[in-house]
Structures are given as structure tokens and as C-alpha cells.
């Protein structure tokens, strides 16, 4: 499974319900459960992070300092699809219309709590994690790269050859191709 790319923050909304236990019961019975994203009105949409592809996410309860790693088989926005109601924990079945998106979890496992994740998510309920990039040419330390886009995909072009001895001769900086390439930066 790929490294988690998102963090979901939750808190036990009712004193008589343990959120993780209720979700785990349905995983034990049916092999999966729906985890709802209770988006705050002030939060931006994270629609680009939902889709059919499986993945993993951190689920954090900052009030109890608990951190979980969850694997999901798919995720979707409520506006596009509805959950299978018997796979939603009973305590919030009546409020499914208030959930912005769903993750079909197959596994929830507690992992050591990290204050770093608490700092990243703050008071939000959903946050995209930064991508770790190893740059072994310069040194062995972890580098952080954050890519933010309003689109659903990114085109990454690597190893383009510019110069007199390659397809893109940029010796004449007034040429049309130079202006197009320069605008990309």
C-alpha cells in the first residue's frame, strides 16, 4: 500500500460512542466500513483527492492524542454516490446527508501518535500530506515538496533537452519557443 497522502481528523462526538470501535465492528462483520468526512463549512473542497483508486490515510483524534492508519478501497464525494447504509456505523446513519465524502475502509490500525500530524491538520477535518522526496545527489536528508493545484491532475515533464545540440535550440531567446518555455516558469 502506498504511503498515506491524507489526514482525517475526528473526535468522539458522543460520550457513549467510541468512533474507532464502531467502525472496527463493521470491518469485522463485513470486511469494510464507510468513514464519513464531516467537512466544515469553512473548509475548501478536497474533491481532487477522491476517486476509485485504493489508498491509505491517517485518522487522528487530537483531543485524545490517538493516531490510526487506515486502508481504503475507494473514496467518493456524497454528491456523486451514496454509501451502503448498513456499512455506515449506526450512530450516524441518520446524518449521512451531512457528510461531504466517504472512504470505504478495509483496515484501521493504531500507530504511535505524532505531534507533527497534529500541527499539520490543526482544526481542519481533512488535510493533504506533503510528498517526501529523497535527493541523494546533494545529501541524504528528507526534502519536502508540496504541490497544490485546483485541477484534478498534474502533467510532469522531466529531462527536456534544451540547447544547440538538442531539439530545442534556445540560443536565440527571442524565438517563439523560448517565449513559450519562459512563460511556463
RAPE-V647671 format. One record per residue. N is the residue number from 1. SS is DSSP state (hx for helix, st for strand, lp for the rest). PHI is phi in whole degrees, 0 to 359 (999 if undefined). OMEGA is omega as a letter, one per 20 degrees, with the letter a starting at -180 (999 if undefined). Layout:
BEGIN
N:SS:PHI:OMEGA  N:SS:PHI:OMEGA
END
This chain:
BEGIN
1:lp:999:r  2:lp:294:r  3:lp:299:r  4:lp:302:r  5:lp:245:r  6:st:219:r  7:st:235:r  8:st:246:r  9:st:258:r  10:lp:220:r  11:lp:209:r  12:lp:294:a  13:lp:287:r  14:lp:236:a  15:lp:290:a  16:lp:269:a  17:lp:231:r  18:lp:260:a  19:hx:306:a  20:hx:295:r  21:hx:300:a  22:hx:295:r  23:hx:290:a  24:hx:296:r  25:hx:302:a  26:hx:288:r  27:hx:297:a  28:hx:297:a  29:hx:279:a  30:hx:238:a  31:lp:73:r  32:lp:200:a  33:st:209:r  34:st:268:r  35:st:252:a  36:st:270:r  37:st:267:r  38:lp:272:a  39:lp:295:r  40:lp:284:r  41:lp:301:a  42:lp:276:a  43:lp:274:r  44:lp:280:r  45:lp:293:r  46:lp:244:a  47:hx:304:a  48:hx:294:a  49:hx:262:r  50:lp:258:r  51:lp:171:a  52:lp:286:a  53:lp:289:r  54:lp:289:r  55:st:190:r  56:st:220:a  57:st:215:r  58:st:272:r  59:st:240:a  60:st:235:r  61:st:245:a  62:lp:290:a  63:lp:289:r  64:lp:258:a  65:lp:53:r  66:st:239:r  67:st:228:a  68:st:230:r  69:st:250:a  70:st:240:r  71:st:253:r  72:st:231:a  73:st:272:r  74:st:196:r  75:st:216:a  76:st:202:r  77:st:275:a  78:lp:299:a  79:lp:292:a  80:lp:256:a  81:lp:203:r  82:lp:249:r  83:lp:284:r  84:lp:285:a  85:hx:301:a  86:hx:287:r  87:hx:257:r  88:st:260:r  89:lp:307:a  90:hx:304:a  91:hx:295:r  92:hx:231:r  93:hx:300:a  94:hx:288:a  95:hx:248:a  96:hx:302:a  97:hx:290:r  98:hx:265:a  99:lp:268:a  100:lp:281:a  101:st:204:a  102:st:229:r  103:st:238:r  104:st:268:a  105:st:277:r  106:st:251:a  107:st:202:r  108:st:228:a  109:st:226:r  110:st:289:r  111:st:230:r  112:lp:302:a  113:lp:291:r  114:lp:229:r  115:hx:298:r  116:hx:300:r  117:hx:293:r  118:hx:299:r  119:hx:294:a  120:hx:296:a  121:hx:275:r  122:lp:56:r  123:lp:260:r  124:lp:286:r  125:lp:258:a  126:st:207:r  127:st:213:r  128:st:277:r  129:lp:277:r  130:lp:287:r  131:st:270:r  132:st:275:a  133:st:235:r  134:st:266:r  135:lp:246:a  136:lp:281:r  137:lp:291:a  138:lp:269:r  139:lp:196:a  140:lp:263:a  141:lp:282:r  142:st:287:r  143:st:254:r  144:st:252:r  145:st:229:r  146:lp:245:r  147:lp:245:r  148:lp:239:r  149:lp:213:r  150:lp:267:a  151:lp:260:a  152:lp:274:a  153:lp:209:r  154:lp:229:r  155:lp:264:r  156:lp:252:r  157:lp:248:a  158:lp:235:r  159:lp:62:r  160:lp:281:a  161:lp:261:r  162:st:252:r  163:lp:138:a  164:lp:300:a  165:lp:268:r  166:lp:231:a  167:lp:295:a  168:st:249:r  169:lp:277:a  170:lp:257:r  171:lp:294:r  172:lp:261:a  173:lp:290:r  174:lp:269:a  175:lp:291:a  176:hx:301:a  177:hx:295:r  178:hx:298:r  179:hx:298:r  180:hx:293:a  181:hx:294:a  182:hx:300:r  183:hx:293:r  184:hx:290:a  185:lp:276:999
END
